[in-house]
Every structure is written in C-alpha cells, then in structure tokens.
Amino acid sequence: MKILVCGCTGFMGRNIAEYFVKKGHEVYGVANLLSSNKIFPESVPVTRADLTSKTGVNYVFEGSKYDIVIQAAAVTSGSKDITERPYIHVTDNAIMNSLILRACYDYNVKHFVFLSCGVMYQPGEEPRKEEDFNEHDSIHPSYFGVGWTKVYIEKMCEFYSLLGKTKHTVIRHSNTYGPYDKYDLEHSHMFGATVRKVMDAKDGDTINIWGTGEETERDLIYVTDVIDLINLIIYKQSERFDLINAGYECACSVKSIVDMVIEKSGKKLNRFYDISKPVISTSLTLDCSKAKEKYKWRASTHIQTGIEKTLEWYKEYYNVNT
C-alpha cells in the first residue's frame, strides 16, 4: 500500500514510518517547513510543507494517489506550555487537520487514521471506555483547549466518513513513550524530561522533579504497541468510521516512573521534588476492551521493558547525533 505519514520527523510519525517500511509498504512522509529535525526515516521520501496552508496541503497530495494517510503531525509540548500557553495547541491543529481531511476526500484516499488522545476523558479511578466521554461533561481545565480541539477533529473524521469516500479511524491513545520522543527540557512531556535529566546526570547528582511525584498518574504505552494497533485496524476495520482506545491499562505515579528510569539507567541519583513548578494533577487510565475484542489487540510491552528499550535507544542515538 502507498502510505503517507504526516509529521514523519516527529516522535509518533518517525516510528510509524519506520514500522511500515519494514512491513514492505511504499511509505512517504511530510514534515513541517520550520522543523529543526533534519534526520528523516530511512528509505522514506520526505516533502517539506506547511500543513496549515491549503496550498501546502494540496502540494503534498496532488498526483500522489495515497491509499492511506496516517495523521501524526501536531503542535505538541509539555505541561509548562499547556498551563502557560494553552492556545498554541488549538488553532494550528484545528486548521491543519481540517485541510488534511478535506484533501483526503478530494484526492480519494481510501483510509485516514487520526492519532487523537484521551485528554477529553474525565480523570478518575475507573478506566475510561470510548463511550464514557460525554460532550455535556466538563473537560479538565488544563486541557480545555486541546481537549475540545481533539473532539472537533474526531467529529470531522466522522463527518467525512459519512460522505462515503474515505474510511476513517480515530485512536485515543494514552501517554506514549519510546524512541524519537522529545527529550529537550523545554518541550518534552514528563517521561521525556525524566529520561533527559537522568541520562545527563552523573552518579551522586540530584535531579529536579516537578511536583511531589504523587499528585498525578500516567497510563504509559510504548509507541510500537500503538502502531501495532494501527496495522491491525488497516486490515480489519470494516466500518466507515471507528474510534478506539489504546493504552497500557495501568497508571503509574510520576514518582514510580522516575524510580524505574533511574533504576534502569544503573545510576545512583538523588531526587528533589520541586512543588513550585507547574504540574497537571490528574489520574487517568484507558479501558481497551473494545480493541481487544474487535481487533485482537492489547499492549504487550511491559513498562519496565519499554523503559529499557528507550534508554538503550537513547544512549545509541545521542552518542551518534550529539
């Protein structure tokens, strides 16, 4: 199949492109004009384009005849931006996805896959199923903008699926981690920032952790587990539209994640929990019974194994590219 991966130099996109190249598909990529990432997936022709521009999107699609478009391009960042500049996740993402969805319709793409997330679910102790989201419920204040933007894009997918040309899939994944994630301290999420701090530290150093480490829990899923689900959906989805959760189904506290990363690094480090830094206090786990029953999928990478793989990749990648 001829597959276009939007955001192919980013975390999810890079992993998706490499995965489907190994599967033997004809993979193409599109990357942001302003992206500082110069390292592209091997064997993937990459087009530089502004996906928030109709001209840029049409440039990517004209004459290409893609079978599948996997939309992994997004404006993303960590809790600092989410709390201090929440608007950066709204406008560009809404415009970009609206234009790509229209192009998929106009250029007769067979299947569109949108990587959403579980940010619209209400936090709580019970795992959240797809039907647990209710548009009349409030979204966590810190995620109000990004949450409703995701819901808007999901509904756009459903709308275009009703027009009958293109099959659409929405995947609400939990917090993903693994190779090619953001590991700079300005823009990374909690996991990426923790890995960077630990790997930069020397034995006996003290690393700074935002918050108490106990006020929030994360359902972390290794990136290739999400991509395994995408692969199954491509072959098995029969409906014009489907929405699926993808998570590890077990939430870990920030403190426990920090402890596991330090343990797997083999270093002896001290921790300083800085309660003056911004944190988003939530606890959320996704119920993935629909993916298990319908697509025979479940996350197979234990978090400790995933951390080991990530640290092995980090050592090799940053030794070569820094």
Secondary structure, 3 states (H helix, E strand, C coil): CEEEEECCCCHHHHHHHHHHHHCCCEEEEEECCCCCCCCCCCCCCEEECCCCCHHHHHHHHCCCCCCEEEECCCCCCCHHHHHHCHHHHCHHHHHHHHHHHHHHHHCCCCEEEEECCCCCCCCCCCCECHHHCCCCCCCCHHHHHHHHHHHHHHHHHHHHHHCCCCEEEEEEECEEECCCCCCCCCCCCHHHHHHHHHHHCCCCCEEEEECCCCCCEEEEEEHHHHHHHHHHHHHHCCCCEEEEEECCCCEEEHHHHHHHHHHHHCCCCEEEEECCCCCCCCECCECCHHHHHHHCCCCCCCHHHHHHHHHHHHHHHHHHHC
